[in-house]
Amino acid sequence: MNEQNDNRNKWLHIRLKPDELEKIEKKFHKTTCRKLSEYARKILLEKPITTFYRNQSLDEFIHEMILLRNELHAIGNNYNQAVKKLHTLQQIPEFKNWIITNELQQKILLNKVEEIKKHIQKIAEKWLDDTIPKKADQNGKSSS
């Protein structure tokens, strides 16, 4: 009965400058490794490391869409409240006031929809510029 011990019981000590440690920790935080020792072991043993990738332009787009979604949600709530108010109106002057308020809400909504369209167009153009290969002339210079 020969038991194998798979526990790690050997130590490797290294000394680092503060800036070296900071550089290693920054790289470590971009990976899926849970512990710095796991990350270091994978690096030293040349094992594959899974890193997180963030598309900055996509992050900006998502942030803008979240803000616009929240604004549209608020406008939708206001619109629903206005419709509920319409059902309770009993006099013509109240109805005229509701129409004026409704027109204002409608303009705000349409402006936000246009803003969404512009942001989507801007992101689409940026992505297309990055994905369409540039043509090169005979001298090797790229042209758009």
CNS distance restraints for C-alpha pairs under 8 A (distance, minus, plus):
assign (resid  16 and name CA) (resid  20 and name CA) 5.90 0.50 0.50
assign (resid  16 and name CA) (resid  21 and name CA) 6.05 0.50 0.50
assign (resid  17 and name CA) (resid  21 and name CA) 6.33 0.50 0.50
assign (resid  18 and name CA) (resid  22 and name CA) 6.15 0.50 0.50
assign (resid  19 and name CA) (resid  23 and name CA) 6.15 0.50 0.50
assign (resid  20 and name CA) (resid  24 and name CA) 6.29 0.50 0.50
assign (resid  21 and name CA) (resid  25 and name CA) 6.06 0.50 0.50
assign (resid  22 and name CA) (resid  26 and name CA) 6.14 0.50 0.50
assign (resid  23 and name CA) (resid  27 and name CA) 6.47 0.50 0.50
assign (resid  24 and name CA) (resid  28 and name CA) 6.05 0.50 0.50
assign (resid  25 and name CA) (resid  29 and name CA) 6.08 0.50 0.50
assign (resid  25 and name CA) (resid  36 and name CA) 7.59 0.50 0.50
assign (resid  26 and name CA) (resid  30 and name CA) 6.68 0.50 0.50
assign (resid  27 and name CA) (resid  31 and name CA) 7.01 0.50 0.50
assign (resid  28 and name CA) (resid  33 and name CA) 7.17 0.50 0.50
assign (resid  28 and name CA) (resid  36 and name CA) 6.61 0.50 0.50
assign (resid  28 and name CA) (resid  39 and name CA) 6.40 0.50 0.50
assign (resid  29 and name CA) (resid  33 and name CA) 7.93 0.50 0.50
assign (resid  30 and name CA) (resid  51 and name CA) 5.53 0.50 0.50
assign (resid  30 and name CA) (resid  52 and name CA) 5.52 0.50 0.50
assign (resid  31 and name CA) (resid  49 and name CA) 6.96 0.50 0.50
assign (resid  31 and name CA) (resid  50 and name CA) 5.64 0.50 0.50
assign (resid  31 and name CA) (resid  51 and name CA) 4.00 0.50 0.50
assign (resid  31 and name CA) (resid  52 and name CA) 5.73 0.50 0.50
assign (resid  32 and name CA) (resid  49 and name CA) 7.73 0.50 0.50
assign (resid  32 and name CA) (resid  50 and name CA) 5.85 0.50 0.50
assign (resid  32 and name CA) (resid  51 and name CA) 6.06 0.50 0.50
assign (resid  32 and name CA) (resid  52 and name CA) 7.14 0.50 0.50
assign (resid  33 and name CA) (resid  38 and name CA) 6.27 0.50 0.50
assign (resid  33 and name CA) (resid  39 and name CA) 5.75 0.50 0.50
assign (resid  33 and name CA) (resid  49 and name CA) 7.94 0.50 0.50
assign (resid  33 and name CA) (resid  50 and name CA) 7.86 0.50 0.50
assign (resid  34 and name CA) (resid  38 and name CA) 7.07 0.50 0.50
assign (resid  34 and name CA) (resid  39 and name CA) 7.92 0.50 0.50
assign (resid  35 and name CA) (resid  39 and name CA) 6.52 0.50 0.50
assign (resid  36 and name CA) (resid  40 and name CA) 6.11 0.50 0.50
assign (resid  37 and name CA) (resid  41 and name CA) 6.01 0.50 0.50
assign (resid  38 and name CA) (resid  42 and name CA) 6.27 0.50 0.50
assign (resid  39 and name CA) (resid  43 and name CA) 6.29 0.50 0.50
assign (resid  39 and name CA) (resid  49 and name CA) 7.76 0.50 0.50
assign (resid  40 and name CA) (resid  44 and name CA) 6.07 0.50 0.50
assign (resid  41 and name CA) (resid  45 and name CA) 5.94 0.50 0.50
assign (resid  42 and name CA) (resid  46 and name CA) 5.75 0.50 0.50
assign (resid  42 and name CA) (resid  47 and name CA) 4.81 0.50 0.50
assign (resid  42 and name CA) (resid  48 and name CA) 6.86 0.50 0.50
assign (resid  42 and name CA) (resid  49 and name CA) 6.90 0.50 0.50
assign (resid  43 and name CA) (resid  47 and name CA) 6.32 0.50 0.50
assign (resid  43 and name CA) (resid  48 and name CA) 7.95 0.50 0.50
assign (resid  43 and name CA) (resid  49 and name CA) 7.80 0.50 0.50
assign (resid  54 and name CA) (resid  59 and name CA) 7.47 0.50 0.50
assign (resid  55 and name CA) (resid  59 and name CA) 6.23 0.50 0.50
assign (resid  56 and name CA) (resid  60 and name CA) 6.25 0.50 0.50
assign (resid  57 and name CA) (resid  61 and name CA) 6.20 0.50 0.50
assign (resid  57 and name CA) (resid 123 and name CA) 7.65 0.50 0.50
assign (resid  58 and name CA) (resid  62 and name CA) 6.07 0.50 0.50
assign (resid  59 and name CA) (resid  63 and name CA) 6.13 0.50 0.50
assign (resid  60 and name CA) (resid  64 and name CA) 6.25 0.50 0.50
assign (resid  61 and name CA) (resid  65 and name CA) 6.16 0.50 0.50
assign (resid  61 and name CA) (resid 119 and name CA) 7.54 0.50 0.50
assign (resid  61 and name CA) (resid 120 and name CA) 7.98 0.50 0.50
assign (resid  61 and name CA) (resid 123 and name CA) 6.98 0.50 0.50
assign (resid  62 and name CA) (resid  66 and name CA) 6.10 0.50 0.50
assign (resid  63 and name CA) (resid  67 and name CA) 6.39 0.50 0.50
assign (resid  64 and name CA) (resid  68 and name CA) 6.19 0.50 0.50
assign (resid  64 and name CA) (resid 119 and name CA) 7.91 0.50 0.50
assign (resid  65 and name CA) (resid  69 and name CA) 5.88 0.50 0.50
assign (resid  65 and name CA) (resid 116 and name CA) 7.42 0.50 0.50
assign (resid  66 and name CA) (resid  70 and name CA) 6.19 0.50 0.50
assign (resid  67 and name CA) (resid  71 and name CA) 6.37 0.50 0.50
assign (resid  68 and name CA) (resid  72 and name CA) 6.06 0.50 0.50
assign (resid  68 and name CA) (resid 112 and name CA) 7.22 0.50 0.50
assign (resid  68 and name CA) (resid 116 and name CA) 7.07 0.50 0.50
assign (resid  69 and name CA) (resid  73 and name CA) 6.01 0.50 0.50
assign (resid  70 and name CA) (resid  74 and name CA) 6.32 0.50 0.50
assign (resid  71 and name CA) (resid  75 and name CA) 6.23 0.50 0.50
assign (resid  71 and name CA) (resid 112 and name CA) 7.99 0.50 0.50
assign (resid  72 and name CA) (resid  76 and name CA) 6.00 0.50 0.50
assign (resid  72 and name CA) (resid 109 and name CA) 7.06 0.50 0.50
assign (resid  72 and name CA) (resid 112 and name CA) 7.17 0.50 0.50
assign (resid  73 and name CA) (resid  77 and name CA) 6.25 0.50 0.50
assign (resid  74 and name CA) (resid  78 and name CA) 6.30 0.50 0.50
assign (resid  75 and name CA) (resid  79 and name CA) 6.14 0.50 0.50
assign (resid  75 and name CA) (resid 105 and name CA) 7.20 0.50 0.50
assign (resid  75 and name CA) (resid 108 and name CA) 7.85 0.50 0.50
assign (resid  75 and name CA) (resid 109 and name CA) 6.68 0.50 0.50
assign (resid  76 and name CA) (resid  80 and name CA) 6.17 0.50 0.50
assign (resid  77 and name CA) (resid  81 and name CA) 6.24 0.50 0.50
assign (resid  78 and name CA) (resid  82 and name CA) 6.23 0.50 0.50
assign (resid  78 and name CA) (resid 105 and name CA) 7.88 0.50 0.50
assign (resid  79 and name CA) (resid  83 and name CA) 6.31 0.50 0.50
assign (resid  79 and name CA) (resid 102 and name CA) 7.44 0.50 0.50
assign (resid  79 and name CA) (resid 105 and name CA) 7.00 0.50 0.50
assign (resid  80 and name CA) (resid  84 and name CA) 6.25 0.50 0.50
assign (resid  81 and name CA) (resid  85 and name CA) 6.17 0.50 0.50
assign (resid  82 and name CA) (resid  86 and name CA) 6.26 0.50 0.50
assign (resid  82 and name CA) (resid  98 and name CA) 7.26 0.50 0.50
assign (resid  82 and name CA) (resid 102 and name CA) 7.13 0.50 0.50
assign (resid  83 and name CA) (resid  87 and name CA) 6.62 0.50 0.50
assign (resid  84 and name CA) (resid  88 and name CA) 6.82 0.50 0.50
assign (resid  85 and name CA) (resid  89 and name CA) 6.40 0.50 0.50
assign (resid  86 and name CA) (resid  95 and name CA) 7.11 0.50 0.50
assign (resid  86 and name CA) (resid  98 and name CA) 7.12 0.50 0.50
assign (resid  89 and name CA) (resid  94 and name CA) 6.43 0.50 0.50
assign (resid  89 and name CA) (resid  95 and name CA) 6.49 0.50 0.50
assign (resid  90 and name CA) (resid  94 and name CA) 7.56 0.50 0.50
assign (resid  90 and name CA) (resid  95 and name CA) 7.96 0.50 0.50
assign (resid  91 and name CA) (resid  95 and name CA) 6.61 0.50 0.50
assign (resid  92 and name CA) (resid  96 and name CA) 6.37 0.50 0.50
assign (resid  93 and name CA) (resid  97 and name CA) 6.44 0.50 0.50
assign (resid  94 and name CA) (resid  98 and name CA) 6.25 0.50 0.50
assign (resid  95 and name CA) (resid  99 and name CA) 6.30 0.50 0.50
assign (resid  96 and name CA) (resid 100 and name CA) 6.48 0.50 0.50
assign (resid  97 and name CA) (resid 101 and name CA) 6.29 0.50 0.50
assign (resid  98 and name CA) (resid 102 and name CA) 5.92 0.50 0.50
assign (resid  99 and name CA) (resid 103 and name CA) 6.18 0.50 0.50
assign (resid 100 and name CA) (resid 104 and name CA) 6.50 0.50 0.50
assign (resid 101 and name CA) (resid 105 and name CA) 6.35 0.50 0.50
assign (resid 102 and name CA) (resid 106 and name CA) 6.08 0.50 0.50
assign (resid 103 and name CA) (resid 107 and name CA) 6.30 0.50 0.50
assign (resid 104 and name CA) (resid 108 and name CA) 6.40 0.50 0.50
assign (resid 105 and name CA) (resid 109 and name CA) 6.17 0.50 0.50
assign (resid 106 and name CA) (resid 110 and name CA) 6.19 0.50 0.50
assign (resid 107 and name CA) (resid 111 and name CA) 6.14 0.50 0.50
assign (resid 108 and name CA) (resid 112 and name CA) 6.32 0.50 0.50
assign (resid 109 and name CA) (resid 113 and name CA) 6.29 0.50 0.50
assign (resid 110 and name CA) (resid 114 and name CA) 6.23 0.50 0.50
assign (resid 111 and name CA) (resid 115 and name CA) 6.22 0.50 0.50
assign (resid 112 and name CA) (resid 116 and name CA) 6.23 0.50 0.50
assign (resid 113 and name CA) (resid 117 and name CA) 6.31 0.50 0.50
assign (resid 114 and name CA) (resid 118 and name CA) 6.25 0.50 0.50
assign (resid 115 and name CA) (resid 119 and name CA) 6.29 0.50 0.50
assign (resid 116 and name CA) (resid 120 and name CA) 6.16 0.50 0.50
assign (resid 117 and name CA) (resid 121 and name CA) 6.08 0.50 0.50
assign (resid 118 and name CA) (resid 122 and name CA) 6.09 0.50 0.50
assign (resid 119 and name CA) (resid 123 and name CA) 6.22 0.50 0.50
assign (resid 120 and name CA) (resid 124 and name CA) 6.04 0.50 0.50
assign (resid 121 and name CA) (resid 125 and name CA) 6.12 0.50 0.50
assign (resid 122 and name CA) (resid 126 and name CA) 6.25 0.50 0.50
assign (resid 123 and name CA) (resid 127 and name CA) 6.15 0.50 0.50
assign (resid 124 and name CA) (resid 128 and name CA) 6.06 0.50 0.50
assign (resid 125 and name CA) (resid 129 and name CA) 6.10 0.50 0.50
assign (resid 126 and name CA) (resid 130 and name CA) 6.45 0.50 0.50
assign (resid 127 and name CA) (resid 131 and name CA) 6.24 0.50 0.50
assign (resid 128 and name CA) (resid 132 and name CA) 5.90 0.50 0.50
assign (resid 134 and name CA) (resid 142 and name CA) 5.96 0.50 0.50
assign (resid 134 and name CA) (resid 143 and name CA) 6.25 0.50 0.50
assign (resid 134 and name CA) (resid 144 and name CA) 6.02 0.50 0.50
assign (resid 135 and name CA) (resid 142 and name CA) 5.57 0.50 0.50
assign (resid 135 and name CA) (resid 143 and name CA) 5.68 0.50 0.50
assign (resid 135 and name CA) (resid 144 and name CA) 6.83 0.50 0.50
assign (resid 136 and name CA) (resid 140 and name CA) 5.40 0.50 0.50
assign (resid 136 and name CA) (resid 141 and name CA) 5.29 0.50 0.50
assign (resid 136 and name CA) (resid 142 and name CA) 4.17 0.50 0.50
assign (resid 136 and name CA) (resid 143 and name CA) 6.02 0.50 0.50
assign (resid 137 and name CA) (resid 141 and name CA) 5.61 0.50 0.50
assign (resid 137 and name CA) (resid 142 and name CA) 6.38 0.50 0.50
assign (resid 137 and name CA) (resid 143 and name CA) 7.30 0.50 0.50
